[in-house]
């Protein structure tokens, strides 16, 4: 654009001067070259190719009209005089274009540098913004791996000590067998939870069954664990038929019972009821802050360090209830305990007593 404007400007000057030469010749007047600014100079060359006005051209010797570059000068050679006043060429030259181009390059480089800085800053901000969830997940997974090692260590150590004591005594008393049973169940629970959350396809055997029977089995399964913590479990249930995979139902009840035992105080009672397809489990444990209730079902999320765990139990509970359209509700008060309600009757998988 600068070059085009410069060429047009110099050509226009050359044409004006040529017209003045022709007009002066035809009118018989003396030709007076127009005044020029410091950036533009005019040279008049006669038919003998000699400079009759203006600065010398040095090695530059024009023989035709056109645009030329000479020693950082932009030169326009015009044959507009057409031999009037014995003049052959009007040469207009300027040194401003190289300076303009140089200034333009500096400006472009400054804009590019600024753009690069802005893009880098923007990329950094966006990467921090969009990568934050990934970093949080990585931290959760790292915490999960750490918790897994810790959780596995507890039952394995207890199991190893119990077996060692039994071998030394050569007597398998009830306490030793109970410790072995509790540790084995803890290992099995960890295995079941991790298997359910794995990426492998899971077989689903959805059949109508009496959920009260599975509930009784789950309570019996965790009875030794609750007794070891001096916690009573009071159960009152009535039959209710529901179409669900029994393994998932056991996980559903098991996670809630295990959580209630884990966060209950010693010498307390966990109350479990199942009536008209509504299951409720209530403990008198440490409770949950109301502002944290919305996050208790997030995977790997642990709201307290009171007891060990992976932060996946309630996530599994929510996942199963959503899969079978079971209404899940929770109420809790800090220091007073928590209650979880599963409404099987609200699901399309529920069966009436007549059915």
Beta strands, then each sheet from edge to edge (+ up, - down):
strand 1: 40-46
strand 2: 51-53
strand 3: 66-70
strand 4: 73-78
strand 5: 87-94
strand 6: 206-210
strand 7: 232-237
strand 8: 241-245
strand 9: 269-275
strand 10: 278-282
strand 11: 327-333
strand 12: 337-343
sheet 1: 2+ 1- 5+ 4- 3+
sheet 2: 6+ 8-
sheet 3: 7+ 9+ 10- 12+ 11-
end
